[in-house]
Amino acid sequence: MEYKLAITDFFNAIENDDEREAKQLCEAVQHELEVLNTMSGLNASARVFIKGIAELKGNVSSGKMNLARRKWRTLKAGFNGFLKTALQNAERRRSEQTFEVLSGGERKKPAIQGDEVSGKSPPLSTAQQKSTRNTFDNGAKITPAETPEVLSVGGRKKAAAQIDEVHGKRVSQARRQDDVADLSDVNRPTKIAERFSELFDNEWVDVFESLSKNKGDEQLKESEIISILLEIVEQAYHFCYVEAEDQITNIEVAVAGILKGDARPVLQSARSNQNQRRRHLLLQYRKEMAADATERLSKEFFQRYIFRIFENNSLAIPSNGGPTATYSRKAVELTWLMCVEDPPIFMCPTRGKFNPSLYRPYTKTGTEADIFVWPALKLNKDGAVLLKGVVQYK
């Protein structure tokens, strides 16, 4: 079972522009930072991220949310992976040891050394190292944080109770609905939404940096790059939605032809309950086989849409192995998974009447939207919000 972490919720609170909740989490975040600082075997890059999260907490505590909004994405990317896994393992053991103490068992010395968590800390990926440079490339000297004293069992118990209380209050309607689904399904709606958010946190940033240098002296404006990246994911969703509808119709025709021995069968009206049940079964089958279509759809989308989008913006056609190709491929993979859900996950349109409850701010807050940065997702067209979009206010 994955241990709930205050640092993860802290990042989410900043992402949702919830200053009050972010401040409430600061004490629990400090506890988890202290646990991380007691671990041996962490390399210099890992300690840079720990120091960065501590500075981020300081920004939030002092009410400097504008600074926090600029830093959290890179720090979250650096935290996810080894640091997150190590902290979860350490906190899980701490919880088990606390239970032993409360149960009258022998109190054991906490084992939270880095080498015992998962061996020597591996070197960070190129993307994580790049994120480190981007975050701390301000001329400041980075030194490993000093190791503080470990909290007492009572203090840790109090912090853990606070974390659990915060988590209990943050269960969304969408997640409650999704809980009735098969939890073994790695492609259930909430997981797709999480991966879609990670696409914005990671590959989106890579392509943004690449496009900012694409025109040399005639550099693209930030708003132009944002519009291009948004167009790619929205076109990917439209492309996959049309493909999904056409595909299920073709599957129905093919199955009917096989069963009836008719090369050109005519489908009956889909209004009857019997036909709806048949369609639902085919949709379930198609979802199980959805991954088989990803490679074909990604190549087709890249050739048909990416080429056109870049040509329309007078940009050089991107290579198949570059950041744009990776971003495009993952956008198609995720939007395809959205569209094969029954009913499909709904990507909220960024045209028409603006609903501020569906979005969080990009770098500026306000009341009037300037440009849309990232689309919001709903469980279905009339369902609960799965993921808030991002908007730049005027």
C-alpha positions as CSV (number, residue, x, y, z in Angstrom):
1,M,0.0,0.0,0.0
2,E,1.3,3.4,-0.9
3,Y,2.0,5.6,2.1
4,K,0.4,9.1,1.9
5,L,2.9,11.9,1.9
6,A,2.4,15.5,3.0
7,I,4.9,16.7,0.4
8,T,2.8,15.2,-2.4
9,D,-0.3,16.9,-1.0
10,F,1.7,20.1,-0.6
11,F,2.6,20.2,-4.3
12,N,-1.1,19.5,-5.1
13,A,-2.3,22.4,-2.9
14,I,0.1,24.8,-4.7
15,E,-1.0,23.4,-8.1
16,N,-4.7,24.0,-7.1
17,D,-3.7,27.5,-5.8
18,D,-5.0,26.5,-2.3
19,E,-2.8,28.7,-0.1
20,R,-4.7,27.9,3.1
21,E,-4.2,24.1,2.7
22,A,-0.6,24.6,1.6
23,K,0.2,26.5,4.8
24,Q,-1.6,23.9,6.9
25,L,0.6,21.2,5.4
26,C,3.9,23.1,6.2
27,E,4.4,21.5,9.6
28,A,3.9,17.9,8.2
29,V,6.2,18.8,5.2
30,Q,8.9,19.9,7.6
31,H,8.7,16.6,9.4
32,E,9.1,14.6,6.2
33,L,12.1,16.9,5.1
34,E,13.7,16.0,8.4
35,V,13.3,12.3,7.8
36,L,14.8,12.7,4.3
37,N,17.8,14.6,5.8
38,T,18.6,11.8,8.2
39,M,19.1,9.4,5.3
40,S,22.6,8.5,4.3
41,G,23.7,7.7,0.7
42,L,21.8,10.6,-0.9
43,N,23.8,12.2,-3.7
44,A,24.3,16.0,-4.1
45,S,21.5,16.3,-6.6
46,A,19.0,14.7,-4.3
47,R,19.9,17.0,-1.5
48,V,19.5,20.0,-3.8
49,F,15.9,19.0,-4.3
50,I,15.4,18.6,-0.6
51,K,16.8,22.0,0.0
52,G,14.6,23.4,-2.8
53,I,11.4,21.9,-1.2
54,A,12.5,23.5,2.1
55,E,12.8,26.8,0.4
56,L,9.4,26.3,-1.3
57,K,7.8,25.6,2.2
58,G,9.4,28.8,3.4
59,N,7.8,30.7,0.4
60,V,4.4,29.4,1.3
61,S,4.8,30.0,5.0
62,S,5.7,33.6,4.4
63,G,2.8,34.1,1.9
64,K,4.9,34.3,-1.2
65,M,2.7,32.1,-3.3
66,N,3.8,33.7,-6.6
67,L,7.4,32.4,-6.0
68,A,6.0,29.0,-5.0
69,R,4.0,28.7,-8.2
70,R,7.2,29.3,-10.3
71,K,9.2,26.5,-8.6
72,W,6.9,23.7,-7.6
73,R,6.7,21.8,-11.0
74,T,10.5,21.3,-11.2
75,L,10.7,20.3,-7.6
76,K,7.9,17.9,-7.9
77,A,9.6,16.2,-10.9
78,G,12.8,15.9,-8.9
79,F,11.0,14.6,-5.8
80,N,9.0,11.9,-7.7
81,G,11.0,8.7,-8.0
82,F,13.8,7.7,-5.6
83,L,13.2,10.4,-3.0
84,K,9.4,9.7,-2.9
85,T,9.9,5.9,-2.7
86,A,12.6,6.3,0.0
87,L,10.4,8.5,2.1
88,Q,7.3,6.3,1.7
89,N,9.4,3.3,2.9
90,A,10.8,5.2,5.9
91,E,7.4,6.5,6.9
92,R,5.8,3.1,6.5
93,R,8.4,1.6,8.8
94,R,8.0,4.4,11.3
95,S,4.3,3.8,11.4
96,E,4.8,0.1,12.0
97,Q,7.3,0.8,14.8
98,T,4.9,3.3,16.4
99,F,2.2,0.6,16.4
100,E,4.6,-1.8,18.1
101,V,5.3,0.7,20.8
102,L,1.6,1.5,21.4
103,S,1.0,-2.3,21.5
104,G,3.5,-2.8,24.2
105,G,6.1,-4.5,21.9
106,E,9.8,-3.9,22.0
107,R,10.8,-0.5,20.7
108,K,13.2,-0.8,17.8
109,K,15.6,1.9,16.7
110,P,14.2,3.5,13.6
111,A,15.9,2.3,10.4
112,I,15.8,5.1,8.0
113,Q,19.2,5.0,6.4
114,G,19.3,5.6,2.7
115,D,21.2,2.4,2.0
116,E,18.5,0.4,3.8
117,V,15.7,1.9,1.9
118,S,16.7,0.8,-1.6
119,G,20.5,0.8,-1.7
120,K,22.7,3.6,-2.8
121,S,20.7,6.4,-4.3
122,P,20.9,6.2,-8.1
123,P,22.0,9.2,-10.2
124,L,19.1,11.4,-11.3
125,S,17.9,11.2,-14.9
126,T,19.0,13.8,-17.4
127,A,15.5,15.5,-17.2
128,Q,15.8,15.7,-13.4
129,Q,19.4,17.1,-13.6
130,K,18.1,19.7,-16.1
131,S,15.3,20.6,-13.8
132,T,17.8,21.1,-11.0
133,R,19.8,23.5,-13.2
134,N,16.6,25.4,-14.2
135,T,15.4,25.8,-10.6
136,F,18.7,26.8,-9.0
137,D,20.5,28.6,-11.8
138,N,20.5,31.9,-10.0
139,G,24.1,32.0,-8.9
140,A,23.4,30.8,-5.4
141,K,25.8,28.2,-3.9
142,I,24.1,24.9,-3.2
143,T,25.3,23.0,-0.1
144,P,23.8,19.8,1.4
145,A,21.3,20.6,4.2
146,E,22.5,19.9,7.7
147,T,21.0,16.9,9.4
148,P,18.5,17.8,12.1
149,E,17.3,15.8,15.1
150,V,14.7,13.1,14.4
151,L,11.2,13.8,15.8
152,S,10.1,11.8,18.8
153,V,7.6,8.9,18.4
154,G,4.9,11.2,19.8
155,G,5.8,14.0,17.5
156,R,5.7,11.7,14.5
157,K,2.4,10.2,15.6
158,K,0.9,13.8,15.8
159,A,2.3,14.7,12.3
160,A,0.9,11.4,10.8
161,A,-2.5,12.1,12.3
162,Q,-2.5,15.6,10.8
163,I,-1.6,14.2,7.4
164,D,-4.4,11.6,7.6
165,E,-6.9,14.3,8.6
166,V,-6.0,16.5,5.6
167,H,-6.2,13.5,3.2
168,G,-9.6,12.6,4.6
169,K,-11.0,16.1,3.8
170,R,-9.6,16.1,0.2
171,V,-11.4,13.2,-1.3
172,S,-13.1,14.5,-4.4
173,Q,-16.4,13.4,-5.9
174,A,-14.6,12.1,-9.0
175,R,-12.3,9.9,-6.9
176,R,-15.3,8.5,-4.9
177,Q,-17.0,7.6,-8.2
178,D,-13.8,6.0,-9.6
179,D,-13.4,4.0,-6.4
180,V,-16.3,1.7,-7.5
181,A,-14.3,0.8,-10.6
182,D,-11.8,-2.1,-10.8
183,L,-8.9,-0.8,-8.7
184,S,-6.6,-3.3,-10.5
185,D,-7.3,-1.3,-13.7
186,V,-4.1,0.8,-14.3
187,N,-6.0,2.8,-16.9
188,R,-9.0,3.8,-14.8
189,P,-10.0,7.5,-15.1
190,T,-8.2,8.9,-12.1
191,K,-4.9,7.3,-13.2
192,I,-5.3,8.6,-16.7
193,A,-5.9,12.1,-15.3
194,E,-2.7,11.8,-13.1
195,R,-0.7,10.8,-16.2
196,F,-2.2,13.7,-18.1
197,S,-1.1,16.1,-15.4
198,E,2.4,14.6,-15.5
199,L,2.5,15.2,-19.3
200,F,2.0,18.9,-18.5
201,D,4.6,18.9,-15.7
202,N,7.3,17.1,-17.8
203,E,7.1,16.7,-21.6
204,W,5.2,20.0,-22.0
205,V,8.1,21.8,-20.3
206,D,10.6,20.1,-22.6
207,V,8.8,21.1,-25.8
208,F,8.3,24.6,-24.5
209,E,12.0,25.0,-24.0
210,S,12.7,23.5,-27.5
211,L,10.2,25.8,-29.3
212,S,11.4,28.9,-27.5
213,K,14.7,28.4,-29.5
214,N,13.1,27.2,-32.7
215,K,13.1,30.5,-34.7
216,G,16.5,31.8,-33.7
217,D,16.4,35.6,-33.9
218,E,12.6,35.6,-34.6
219,Q,11.8,33.8,-31.3
220,L,8.3,32.7,-30.6
221,K,6.3,34.5,-28.0
222,E,5.4,32.6,-24.8
223,S,1.7,32.9,-25.7
224,E,2.3,31.4,-29.2
225,I,4.2,28.4,-27.8
226,I,1.4,27.8,-25.2
227,S,-1.2,27.9,-28.0
228,I,0.7,25.4,-30.1
229,L,1.1,23.0,-27.2
230,L,-2.6,23.3,-26.3
231,E,-3.6,22.8,-29.9
232,I,-1.6,19.5,-30.0
233,V,-3.4,17.9,-27.1
234,E,-6.9,19.2,-28.2
235,Q,-6.3,17.9,-31.7
236,A,-5.1,14.6,-30.3
237,Y,-8.3,14.3,-28.3
238,H,-10.5,15.1,-31.3
239,F,-8.5,12.7,-33.5
240,C,-8.9,9.9,-31.0
241,Y,-12.6,10.6,-30.3
242,V,-13.5,10.3,-34.0
243,E,-11.3,7.2,-34.4
244,A,-13.0,5.6,-31.3
245,E,-16.5,6.2,-32.7
246,D,-15.6,5.0,-36.2
247,Q,-13.8,2.0,-34.8
248,I,-16.6,0.7,-32.6
249,T,-19.0,1.0,-35.5
250,N,-16.7,-1.0,-37.7
251,I,-16.3,-3.6,-34.9
252,E,-20.1,-3.9,-34.6
253,V,-20.5,-4.3,-38.4
254,A,-17.7,-6.9,-38.5
255,V,-19.1,-9.0,-35.6
256,A,-22.6,-8.9,-37.1
257,G,-21.2,-9.9,-40.5
258,I,-19.4,-12.9,-39.0
259,L,-22.4,-14.1,-37.0
260,K,-24.9,-13.6,-39.8
261,G,-22.6,-14.8,-42.6
262,D,-23.3,-11.5,-44.4
263,A,-20.4,-9.6,-45.9
264,R,-22.4,-6.3,-45.7
265,P,-24.8,-6.5,-42.7
266,V,-27.0,-3.6,-41.8
267,L,-26.9,-2.6,-38.1
268,Q,-30.1,-2.3,-36.2
269,S,-31.0,0.8,-34.2
270,A,-28.8,1.2,-31.2
271,R,-31.8,2.4,-29.1
272,S,-32.9,-1.0,-27.8
273,N,-31.6,-2.3,-24.5
274,Q,-30.3,-5.5,-26.2
275,N,-28.2,-3.5,-28.7
276,Q,-26.9,-1.2,-25.9
277,R,-25.7,-4.3,-23.9
278,R,-24.0,-5.7,-27.0
279,R,-22.3,-2.4,-27.6
280,H,-21.2,-2.2,-24.0
281,L,-19.5,-5.6,-24.2
282,L,-17.7,-4.6,-27.4
283,L,-16.6,-1.3,-25.8
284,Q,-15.2,-3.3,-22.8
285,Y,-13.3,-5.6,-25.2
286,R,-12.0,-2.7,-27.2
287,K,-10.7,-1.0,-24.0
288,E,-8.8,-4.2,-23.1
289,M,-7.2,-4.1,-26.5
290,A,-6.7,-0.3,-26.7
291,A,-2.9,-0.4,-26.3
292,D,-2.6,-2.3,-29.5
293,A,-3.7,0.8,-31.5
294,T,-1.5,3.3,-29.8
295,E,1.6,3.0,-32.0
296,R,-0.5,3.2,-35.2
297,L,-2.5,6.2,-34.0
298,S,0.6,8.1,-32.8
299,K,2.3,7.8,-36.1
300,E,-0.8,8.8,-38.1
301,F,-1.4,11.8,-35.8
302,F,2.2,13.0,-36.0
303,Q,2.2,12.8,-39.8
304,R,-1.3,14.3,-40.3
305,Y,-1.5,16.9,-37.5
306,I,1.9,17.8,-36.2
307,F,3.3,18.5,-39.6
308,R,0.3,20.8,-40.4
309,I,0.4,22.6,-37.0
310,F,4.1,23.4,-37.4
311,E,3.8,24.4,-41.0
312,N,0.9,26.8,-40.1
313,N,3.2,28.4,-37.6
314,S,6.1,28.6,-40.0
315,L,8.2,26.2,-37.9
316,A,10.6,23.5,-39.0
317,I,9.1,20.0,-39.0
318,P,10.2,18.3,-35.8
319,S,12.3,15.1,-35.8
320,N,10.8,11.7,-34.9
321,G,13.0,11.4,-31.9
322,G,12.8,14.9,-30.4
323,P,10.8,16.3,-27.5
324,T,7.8,17.3,-29.8
325,A,7.5,13.7,-31.0
326,T,7.6,12.4,-27.4
327,Y,5.0,14.9,-26.3
328,S,2.8,14.1,-29.3
329,R,3.0,10.4,-28.7
330,K,2.1,10.6,-25.1
331,A,-0.7,13.0,-25.9
332,V,-2.2,10.5,-28.3
333,E,-1.7,7.6,-25.9
334,L,-3.5,9.4,-23.1
335,T,-6.3,10.9,-25.1
336,W,-6.9,7.5,-26.7
337,L,-7.3,6.0,-23.3
338,M,-9.8,8.8,-22.4
339,C,-11.8,8.1,-25.5
340,V,-12.1,4.3,-25.1
341,E,-13.6,4.7,-21.7
342,D,-17.4,4.0,-21.5
343,P,-18.5,6.7,-21.4
344,P,-15.5,8.7,-22.6
345,I,-13.6,11.0,-20.3
346,F,-14.5,14.5,-21.3
347,M,-11.9,17.1,-22.3
348,C,-13.5,20.5,-21.5
349,P,-13.4,22.9,-24.5
350,T,-11.3,26.0,-24.2
351,R,-13.6,28.0,-26.3
352,G,-16.9,29.5,-25.3
353,K,-18.0,30.7,-21.8
354,F,-15.2,30.6,-19.2
355,N,-15.9,28.6,-16.1
356,P,-13.2,29.6,-13.4
357,S,-14.1,26.7,-11.2
358,L,-12.5,24.4,-13.8
359,Y,-9.2,26.1,-13.9
360,R,-6.2,27.1,-11.7
361,P,-3.9,30.0,-12.5
362,Y,-0.7,29.7,-14.5
363,T,1.5,32.5,-13.3
364,K,-1.0,35.3,-12.7
365,T,-4.3,35.3,-10.8
366,G,-7.4,37.3,-11.7
367,T,-11.0,37.1,-12.8
368,E,-10.7,37.4,-16.6
369,A,-9.0,34.7,-18.7
370,D,-6.3,35.8,-21.1
371,I,-5.1,32.5,-22.7
372,F,-5.8,28.8,-21.9
373,V,-2.8,26.8,-21.1
374,W,-4.0,23.3,-20.3
375,P,-7.5,21.7,-20.6
376,A,-9.6,20.4,-17.8
377,L,-10.9,16.9,-17.6
378,K,-14.3,15.5,-16.4
379,L,-15.2,11.9,-15.6
380,N,-17.7,12.2,-18.5
381,K,-19.5,15.1,-20.2
382,D,-21.8,15.7,-17.2
383,G,-19.6,14.2,-14.6
384,A,-17.3,15.4,-11.8
385,V,-14.0,17.2,-12.4
386,L,-11.1,14.8,-12.7
387,L,-8.4,17.4,-13.3
388,K,-8.4,21.2,-13.3
389,G,-7.1,22.9,-16.3
390,V,-4.7,25.8,-16.3
391,V,-5.4,29.4,-17.5
392,Q,-3.4,32.6,-17.7
393,Y,-5.3,35.5,-16.3
394,K,-5.0,39.1,-17.6
